[in-house]
Amino acid sequence: MSDEEDTTTTATTATPEDVIVEHESGDEHVEKKEEEKDKDGDEDEEDLLQRIQSVSLSNGTLSCAFRDFEIVPKQLADRYGALTKRLDLSHNMLTCVDHLEQFTQLRELVLDNNSIETLVLPEPMLHLQTLSMNKNNIVDIDKLINTIQTFAPNLTFLSLLGNIACPNELVEKEETDYQRYRYLVLHSLPKLKFLDSRKVSAEECETAAQQGQFMRAVVLKEEDLEQQLQQQVPTPSQYTPLPNTTDADLQQHKGSVGRCKYVYYGKHSEGNRFIRNNDL
């Protein structure tokens, strides 16, 4: 009996050395995870550096399209900021435009096909003349106009096609909204010579100066629209085409029911001259 008890005790009891080994193995596991994270971070930095090194400046033009940039790399701004006159950042994954303040000589900025919701420029860009932001996520046109007025006052070309803030001129129901949008933008930015895909005409400038401030289109959010529809539940109509009668009135009606026979002889019909007597 004592031998069995000794055997059981030996099988279930862990030595301090085993506990130390388990702790050491746990620490090694954590260290491995940290090493893997550091390795992934190093690989991301190396990949970013390779993408930056693949960019080159040519005649004042810096093309960074299709580079999968999520932000404007600071290394890129430090290296080429003071020399770049035209910057192409289209077809990336940008949500902001940080570090653009280092591009002090920038005259043309292309931000097409990104995910920018709000344009935030940290410092005025007095040399900027062209801004293209087609196919982004811009919703608030007033906020964008205020930013351009403050930070890019010398802008002459602006394109916002493909944004929610810009109505689609190719859709018939939005054609009028698009013209109103043009008047609103031209009223706030009178220096523009091109807006989207069309040149600004003298007539547009005149109309925008007089009426542009009243051309703001009101866009309802889906939540507000649903709330209004719920509040406008139609009440059942009390109108009926039937006369207001009671059971007593039905017993005293003055209507009549009968049958009549109408015979058409066709004496004055032009078509009867082609019908013979045998056909009748």
C-alpha positions as CSV (number, residue, x, y, z in Angstrom):
1,M,0.0,0.0,0.0
2,S,2.8,2.4,0.8
3,D,4.5,1.6,-2.5
4,E,1.3,2.6,-4.4
5,E,1.1,5.9,-2.5
6,D,4.7,6.7,-3.3
7,T,4.2,5.9,-6.9
8,T,1.2,8.3,-7.1
9,T,3.0,11.1,-5.4
10,T,5.9,10.8,-7.7
11,A,3.7,11.0,-10.8
12,T,1.7,14.1,-9.9
13,T,4.4,16.2,-8.2
14,A,6.3,18.7,-10.3
15,T,9.8,19.7,-9.4
16,P,11.0,23.3,-9.2
17,E,13.2,22.7,-12.1
18,D,10.2,21.8,-14.3
19,V,8.5,25.1,-13.3
20,I,11.6,27.1,-14.2
21,V,11.8,25.4,-17.6
22,E,8.1,26.2,-18.2
23,H,8.7,29.9,-17.3
24,E,11.8,30.0,-19.5
25,S,9.8,28.5,-22.5
26,G,7.0,31.1,-22.0
27,D,9.5,33.9,-22.0
28,E,11.1,32.5,-25.1
29,H,7.7,32.4,-26.8
30,V,7.1,36.1,-26.0
31,E,10.5,37.0,-27.2
32,K,9.9,35.2,-30.4
33,K,6.7,37.2,-31.0
34,E,8.5,40.5,-30.3
35,E,11.2,39.4,-32.7
36,E,8.7,38.6,-35.4
37,K,7.0,42.0,-34.9
38,D,10.3,43.8,-35.1
39,K,11.1,41.8,-38.2
40,D,7.8,42.7,-39.8
41,G,8.4,46.3,-38.9
42,D,11.8,46.2,-40.4
43,E,10.5,44.6,-43.6
44,D,7.8,47.4,-43.8
45,E,10.4,50.1,-43.5
46,E,12.6,48.4,-46.0
47,D,9.7,48.1,-48.4
48,L,8.9,51.8,-47.9
49,L,12.5,52.8,-48.5
50,Q,12.6,50.8,-51.7
51,R,9.4,52.5,-52.9
52,I,10.9,55.9,-52.1
53,Q,14.1,55.1,-53.8
54,S,12.2,54.0,-56.9
55,V,11.0,57.6,-57.2
56,S,13.1,60.1,-59.1
57,L,12.8,63.8,-59.9
58,S,12.7,64.9,-63.5
59,N,12.5,68.5,-64.7
60,G,10.8,69.5,-61.5
61,T,8.2,66.7,-61.7
62,L,8.0,64.1,-59.0
63,S,5.7,61.1,-59.9
64,C,4.7,58.9,-57.0
65,A,1.6,57.3,-58.6
66,F,0.8,53.6,-57.8
67,R,3.2,53.4,-54.8
68,D,0.6,52.3,-52.2
69,F,1.5,55.3,-50.0
70,E,-0.9,55.8,-47.0
71,I,0.8,59.1,-46.1
72,V,3.2,61.4,-47.8
73,P,6.6,59.9,-46.7
74,K,8.7,62.4,-44.7
75,Q,11.8,61.1,-46.4
76,L,10.4,62.0,-49.7
77,A,9.5,65.5,-48.6
78,D,13.0,66.0,-47.1
79,R,14.7,64.8,-50.2
80,Y,12.6,66.5,-53.0
81,G,10.4,69.1,-51.2
82,A,12.3,72.2,-52.2
83,L,12.9,71.1,-55.8
84,T,9.5,69.8,-56.8
85,K,7.1,71.9,-58.9
86,R,4.7,69.2,-60.0
87,L,3.8,66.4,-57.6
88,D,1.7,63.4,-58.7
89,L,0.4,61.3,-55.8
90,S,-2.5,59.7,-57.7
91,H,-3.6,56.1,-57.3
92,N,-2.4,55.6,-53.7
93,M,-4.2,55.1,-50.4
94,L,-3.8,58.6,-49.0
95,T,-6.2,59.8,-46.3
96,C,-4.3,63.0,-45.5
97,V,-1.6,65.1,-47.1
98,D,0.9,65.6,-44.2
99,H,4.4,66.9,-45.0
100,L,3.2,68.9,-48.0
101,E,4.4,72.1,-46.3
102,Q,8.0,71.1,-47.3
103,F,7.1,71.4,-51.0
104,T,7.5,75.2,-51.0
105,Q,7.8,75.6,-54.8
106,L,4.8,73.4,-55.7
107,R,2.7,74.6,-58.6
108,E,0.7,71.5,-59.5
109,L,-0.7,68.8,-57.1
110,V,-2.4,65.7,-58.4
111,L,-4.3,63.6,-55.7
112,D,-6.6,61.6,-57.9
113,N,-7.9,58.2,-56.9
114,N,-7.2,58.3,-53.2
115,S,-9.3,58.2,-50.0
116,I,-9.1,61.8,-48.9
117,E,-12.2,63.1,-47.1
118,T,-10.9,66.5,-46.0
119,L,-8.0,68.5,-47.4
120,V,-5.9,69.9,-44.6
121,L,-2.9,72.1,-45.6
122,P,-0.7,73.1,-42.7
123,E,0.8,76.1,-44.4
124,P,-0.1,78.4,-47.3
125,M,1.0,77.2,-50.7
126,L,1.2,80.5,-52.6
127,H,2.7,79.0,-55.7
128,L,0.0,76.3,-56.2
129,Q,-2.0,76.9,-59.3
130,T,-3.4,73.4,-60.2
131,L,-5.2,71.1,-57.8
132,S,-6.7,67.8,-59.0
133,M,-8.6,65.7,-56.5
134,N,-10.8,63.5,-58.7
135,K,-12.3,60.3,-57.3
136,N,-11.8,60.9,-53.6
137,N,-14.2,60.9,-50.6
138,I,-14.9,64.7,-50.4
139,V,-18.4,65.5,-49.1
140,D,-18.2,69.0,-47.7
141,I,-17.6,71.4,-50.5
142,D,-17.8,74.5,-48.3
143,K,-15.0,73.2,-46.1
144,L,-12.8,72.5,-49.1
145,I,-13.5,76.0,-50.5
146,N,-12.5,77.6,-47.3
147,T,-9.2,75.7,-47.2
148,I,-8.4,76.7,-50.8
149,Q,-9.2,80.3,-50.0
150,T,-6.9,80.4,-47.1
151,F,-4.0,78.1,-48.1
152,A,-4.1,78.2,-52.0
153,P,-5.4,81.7,-52.9
154,N,-3.8,81.7,-56.4
155,L,-5.4,78.5,-57.7
156,T,-6.5,78.7,-61.3
157,F,-7.3,75.0,-62.1
158,L,-9.5,72.8,-59.8
159,S,-11.0,69.4,-60.6
160,L,-13.2,67.5,-58.2
161,L,-15.0,65.0,-60.5
162,G,-16.0,61.7,-58.9
163,N,-16.6,63.1,-55.4
164,I,-19.9,63.2,-53.5
165,A,-19.5,67.0,-53.3
166,C,-19.4,67.3,-57.1
167,P,-22.7,66.4,-58.9
168,N,-22.4,64.2,-62.0
169,E,-23.0,66.4,-65.0
170,L,-23.6,63.4,-67.2
171,V,-26.7,62.4,-65.3
172,E,-29.7,64.3,-66.5
173,K,-31.3,64.7,-63.1
174,E,-28.0,66.2,-61.7
175,E,-27.2,68.4,-64.6
176,T,-28.9,71.4,-63.0
177,D,-27.2,70.6,-59.7
178,Y,-23.8,70.5,-61.4
179,Q,-24.3,74.0,-62.9
180,R,-25.4,75.3,-59.5
181,Y,-22.2,73.7,-58.0
182,R,-20.1,75.5,-60.6
183,Y,-21.7,78.9,-59.7
184,L,-21.1,78.3,-56.0
185,V,-17.4,77.4,-56.5
186,L,-16.7,80.2,-59.0
187,H,-18.3,82.7,-56.6
188,S,-15.9,81.8,-53.8
189,L,-12.9,81.2,-56.1
190,P,-13.1,83.9,-58.8
191,K,-9.5,83.3,-60.0
192,L,-10.4,79.9,-61.4
193,K,-10.0,79.5,-65.2
194,F,-10.8,75.8,-65.4
195,L,-13.2,73.9,-63.2
196,D,-13.3,70.1,-63.6
197,S,-13.3,69.4,-67.3
198,R,-14.6,72.7,-68.6
199,K,-13.1,76.2,-69.1
200,V,-14.8,78.9,-67.1
201,S,-16.7,81.3,-69.4
202,A,-17.3,85.0,-68.9
203,E,-21.1,84.4,-68.6
204,E,-20.5,81.9,-65.8
205,C,-18.2,84.4,-64.0
206,E,-20.9,87.1,-64.2
207,T,-23.7,84.8,-63.0
208,A,-21.5,83.4,-60.2
209,A,-20.7,86.9,-59.0
210,Q,-24.4,87.8,-58.8
211,Q,-26.0,84.6,-57.7
212,G,-23.3,82.1,-56.7
213,Q,-23.8,82.6,-53.0
214,F,-27.4,81.4,-53.3
215,M,-26.6,78.3,-55.3
216,R,-25.7,76.1,-52.4
217,A,-27.3,72.7,-52.7
218,V,-28.8,71.0,-49.6
219,V,-27.8,67.3,-49.4
220,L,-29.8,65.3,-46.9
221,K,-28.2,62.5,-45.0
222,E,-29.9,59.1,-45.2
223,E,-30.7,59.2,-41.5
224,D,-32.4,62.6,-41.8
225,L,-34.3,61.5,-44.9
226,E,-35.6,58.4,-43.2
227,Q,-36.7,60.4,-40.2
228,Q,-38.6,62.8,-42.4
229,L,-40.3,60.0,-44.3
230,Q,-41.4,58.5,-41.0
231,Q,-42.9,61.8,-39.9
232,Q,-44.8,62.1,-43.1
233,V,-46.9,59.0,-42.8
234,P,-50.0,59.6,-44.9
235,T,-53.3,59.7,-43.0
236,P,-56.2,57.7,-44.6
237,S,-58.4,59.7,-46.8
238,Q,-62.1,60.2,-45.9
239,Y,-63.2,60.7,-49.5
240,T,-65.4,58.1,-51.2
241,P,-67.1,58.2,-54.6
242,L,-70.2,56.6,-53.2
243,P,-73.1,58.7,-51.9
244,N,-73.7,58.9,-48.2
245,T,-76.7,56.7,-47.8
246,T,-78.3,54.6,-45.1
247,D,-80.2,51.4,-45.1
248,A,-83.5,53.4,-45.1
249,D,-82.4,55.3,-48.2
250,L,-81.8,52.1,-50.1
251,Q,-85.5,51.1,-49.7
252,Q,-86.6,54.4,-51.3
253,H,-84.3,54.6,-54.3
254,K,-85.6,56.0,-57.6
255,G,-83.4,54.1,-59.9
256,S,-84.7,51.7,-62.6
257,V,-83.4,48.6,-64.4
258,G,-84.3,47.7,-67.9
259,R,-83.1,46.5,-71.3
260,C,-83.0,48.3,-74.6
261,K,-82.3,47.2,-78.2
262,Y,-80.4,49.4,-80.6
263,V,-80.7,48.7,-84.3
264,Y,-78.3,50.2,-86.8
265,Y,-79.6,50.5,-90.3
266,G,-76.5,52.2,-91.8
267,K,-78.4,54.2,-94.4
268,H,-75.9,57.0,-94.4
269,S,-72.7,54.9,-94.0
270,E,-70.1,55.2,-96.8
271,G,-68.9,51.7,-96.1
272,N,-72.2,50.1,-97.0
273,R,-71.8,50.8,-100.7
274,F,-69.1,48.0,-100.8
275,I,-71.4,45.5,-99.1
276,R,-73.8,43.6,-101.3
277,N,-77.2,42.3,-100.3
278,N,-76.0,38.7,-100.2
279,D,-73.4,39.8,-97.6
280,L,-76.1,41.1,-95.3
